[in-house]
């Protein structure tokens, strides 16, 4: 593995792949002709130099999983063909750049997850009509819910988890909103008010099962490689693998909570459907219209202040694999309709005020007592002794 690269002395090269090495120090600058620059999963430090903007032909820039500091260079907005910008898991600070509006029509994937970015979500992102993935999770953003992003016709993934976003989610003002959205993660914020039933009725991609959904195809498929001479540790060595345009391989990824665990979804990202509103301050009842979201695989409404009964319509969620309603103030009985959820492999209804008999059959016989703990009024398998189950 490489531990350092001082320079890359080529005049013309299109793709450089230095991912998953042991590189340290400053970000090395490739030739200005570079279109695809992958240098993620190293230990690069210091600020991103403004000279990165000399790479005016860039299509993909992957700086993820390093220790880069400082602010995101504003001049990146001058790179008109940039389609993928991945800077997740660094230590970047400051506010989000507003520069993506200048040439935003090319941008397909923007991942700034797990940095130290502050301020508001720039309204200029609404100009990025080709955007499919926007991950701003695990930062220090302070704003309200960006309903205006719903005008993006191709947006499939929106993750705003683990920020300090707040306020109620207001009804959309236009008829078509978030038509392609498949992952909506608002967990670990300070949103309040009722769950947005007016939003749920517009989530077209979550209301229909479409097996034809595919991940976006970034340029390049055929693989071949070459090597070049670089200067590393003061010596000239021929070791760096260079992947040319047709070999560019990049997969979007996102972190979600499903089945009680935090996981990174990569290969099935655009085949997976998630709504995660957990760890907020939502109140009121769970809207019955959520039962129309038949394509959802993970539904997490845990750790809020939700009240009322669990709507029987949730039994229509034919694709759901993970259902977490724990840590609320839900009352009444568990609807028998939930027993029809044959894909359900994780259920957490703990720490509510539920009562009555636990439904039996189907997947319910696979769930352990911790799925129901903290509901003193529940009885039946697996929480009751045999003598206590006679009434169920």
N, C-alpha and C positions, 0 to 999 in steps of 0.2 A: 504493500500500500504506500501511496505517496504521503509524505509528511509536509512538503512545501513545494511551491512552484513560484519561482521569482519572476519568470517571464515566459511568454509563449511567442517566440520570434518567427511568426509566419505572416506573410502579407495577405494571403487569401486562404481562408478556411471557413467552412459553413457551420459545422456543428462540433462542439467540444463537450465531452462528457467526462467530468471529474467527480462524479457522485460516489459517495461511500468510501472515502479515503480518510487519511489522518491529517489533512491540510490544516495548517495553523497560520496565524498572522492576518495580514490584509487580504482583501479580495484581489486576486490577480486579474489583470485586464487582458482579454483576448483581442485578436485583430478586429478592426472596425468592420470587416466583412462578415463577422459571425452572425448567424441567424438563430442558432439554437445553442444556448449556454446553460449547461446543467452542472451545478457544483454544490448540490445539497448534501446533507449528512456528512459534514466535516466539522472542523472546529475553528472556523474563520472568525476573527474578531475585528474590532474597530469599525469605523463608519463606512458606508457604501460611498465610494468616491463619485463625484459628479461626472467624472470621465466615462462612467458607465453609459452616459447618454450619447457618447460618440458612436455607440453601436447602433446606428440608425436603421440597420436592416433586421434588427431583432424581431423574431416571431415568438420565441419562448425564452423566458428568463426564470430559472429555478435556483433560488438561493436558500431554500428551506433548510431548517434544522442545522443552523450554525449558531454563532453567538454574536452576530452583527449588531452594532449599536447605532445610535444617531437617528436622524430622520430619513424618511424615504425621499430621495431626490425628486424635486418638483419637475425637473427637466425630462423625466421619463415620459411626460405627456407629449413630447415632440417626436416620439417613436411611433409613427403612424400605423405600422403593421403589427404591433405587439398584440398577440392573442392570449398568451398565458403569462401571468405574473404571480409567482409563488414565492412568498417570503415568510411563510408560516414558521413558528417556533424559532424566533430570534429574540432580540432585546431592543427592538426598534421603538423609538419614543416619538413624542410630538403628536400633532393632529394628522388626520387622514388627508392626503393630498386631494386637491380639487381638480387636478390636471387631467383626470381621465375623461373629462368632457371634451377636451380639445380634439382628440382622435379616438374617442370612446367607441366608435362604431366597430372597431376591429376586436376589442377585448371580449374574450369568451370566458375566461376563468381568472378570478382575482381572489387569492387566498392569503390573508394576513393574520390568520389564526395564531393565538398565543404569542402576542407581543405586549408592548406597554403603551399602545396608542390611546390618545385621549380625544375629548371633544365630541363633536356631532358627526353624524354620517353625512358626507357631502351630497347635497341635492343634485349635483351634476352627474351622479351615477345614473340618474334616470335617462341620460343621453346614450348610455351604453346598450344599444338595442340588441346587440349580439350576445350579451352576457348570459351565461348559463349557470355559473357557479359563483356565489359571493359568500365568502366565509370571513367574518370579522369577529369571530368568537374569541373569548378569553383575552379581552383587552380591558381598557378602562373607559369605554365610550359612555357618554351621558347624553341621552336623547329620548325621544318618544318613538313609537313604532313607525317605521318608514313605509306607510301604505302606498306612497308614491312610487315605490319600486315595483308595485303590481302592474305598472304599465309596460314593464319589460316583457315582451312577448315570448321569449325563449328561456326565461329564468326557471331553472329546475331545482336549484339548491340554494337556500337562504339560511345561514347559521349566524345568529347573533348571541349565542349562549355566553354566559359568564361575563356580563358587562354590568353597567348600572343604568340600563334603560328603564323607563318608568312611564306611569300614566296608563290610562285606559286605551284600548284599541278601538278607534272610532270606525263607524261603518264606512265602507268604500263609497266614493262619490261617482264612480263610473260603473257601468254594467259589466265590463270584462276586466277582471283583475286576477293576476297570478294564474293564467290559464294553464301553464305547464309545470307549476310548482309540485315537486314530489317530496322534498324534505324541508320542513319548517321547524327550526329549533330556536326557541326563545327562552330556554331554561336558564335558571340562576340569574334572574334579573329582578326588577321591582315593579313589573307590570301589575295593574290593579283593575278593578271593575269586573264586569261580567265577561265570560268567554264570548268571543266575537262570532255569534251565529251568522251574522250577515257576511262575514268573511268566508266561513266554511261553505256556504252555499255557492260560492264562486270558484272553488278549487276544483276545476274541471278534471285535471289529471288524477286527483285523488278520488273522484267519484266514479271512475270507470277503470276496469282492468284492461290494460292494453299490453299484451305480451310482445308487441313489436317495438317497444321502447328500446333504444340503443344509446350507448355512450357516445359522446361526440368524437368524431374521427379527426384527430390532429394530423397535419401533413406527415407523410412518411410511413412506409411499411417494410420495404425491403432492407435487409441487414447486410452491410459489409463494413469493414473497418480498415484503418490504416494507423500508422504511428508517426509521431513527429519528434523532433528534438526539442527538449526544454531545458531550462537551467533550474536546477534544484539543489539546494545546499551548496551552492557555489560550483557545482559540476554540471557539465553538459551531458544529458542522458537521453536516450531514445526509449521512452517508456510510456508516454501518455497515449491512451487510446482515443482516436478521433472518429466519431461517427458522423457520416456525411448525411445530407438532407434526407435521403430516403430511409435512414435508419433511426430517425428521431422517435423515441419511445417515451411517452409521458402519460401517466394516469392521474386523474384528479382523485383526491381523497378528502375525507371529512370525518371528524370525531363526533359520535353520537352515543347516547345512553340507550341501550336496549337490553331487555331481559335482566335488568339489574346491574349491568356492567357497562363501563365506558369502553367503547370499541372504535377502532379506526376502520371505516369502510372504504375499500379501494375498488376492487374489481366489479362488485355488484352495485356500485354507487347509484347508477341511473336505473337500476331495476328495483331499488329499495325505496319504500315510502314511509316517511316518519313525520309525526306531529309530537313535539315535545314542548310542553308549556310548564314543566315542573319547576318547583322552587321559585314561585312568584307570589303575588298577593291577590290572585284572582278569587272572586267570590260569586255567589249566586248558584244557579243550578247548571248542570251539564246539559247543553242543548240537545234535544232529540235529533236535530238535523245531523249531528255527528255520526249517526248510524248510516248516513248516505255515503260516507267516505270509505267505500268498500275496497279500495286499493291499498289502504293503510296497513302496513306491517307492524309498526310500533306506535302505540298511543300512550303517552305519558302525561298525566295531569296531576301527578303526586305533589304533596307538600304545598298546597294552596289553602284556601278557605272555602272550598266548594261545599254547598249544602244541598238538601233535598234528596230525592231518590235517584238511584242509578237508572237511566232511561232504558227500557226494554229494547229500544231500537239499536243499542250497541250489539245486540245479538245478530244484527245484519252485517257486521264487519267480517265478512267471510275470509279475508286475507290476513287478519290480525294474528300475529304470533306472540306479541308482548303487550300486555294491558296492565298499566299501573295507575291505580286511583288512590293509593295509600296516602295517609297523612292529611286527610281532609275532615269534613264534618258531615259526611254522607249518612243518611238515615234510611230506614225501611229495609226491605228484604233484597237479597241478591236475585235479580230477575232470572227466571227459569230459561229465558231465551239465550242466556250466555252459554248454556250447555250445548248449544248448536255450533259453537265456534270450534270446529274440528282442527284448525291450524294452531290453536292457542297452546303455547308451550311454557309461557311464563305469565303468572297472574299474581298481582299484589293488591289486595283490598284491605290491608292491615291499617290499624289505628284510625278507624272511623267510628260510627255509632250504628253499625248494621245489626240486624237481628233476624230471627227466623231460621229456616232450614237452608243449609248449603245445597245447591243443586247437585244432583248426582249424574253419573254417566258421562260419556264422551271423555273430554280431557280432564274433567274435574277430579276423577279418581287418582290423577297423577300429581296433584298439588298437595304440598305438605301443610302442616298447621301454621307455619309462619306466614302463609299467604293471607291468613285471617286473624292473626293475633291483634289484640287491642280492640276487639269487637265483642264485648261481654255477652251480647244478646244472641250471638250465632250458636247454632247447634247442628249436629250431624257430622258425618265423616269429613275431615279427620280430626276435628276439635273436641268431639264429645265421646264419653264412654258409651259402651253399648246400651246401658240402661237409659241413658239420656237421649238416645237416637230413636227411641220407639215412636216418637211423635213426628218423625220426618220421613 
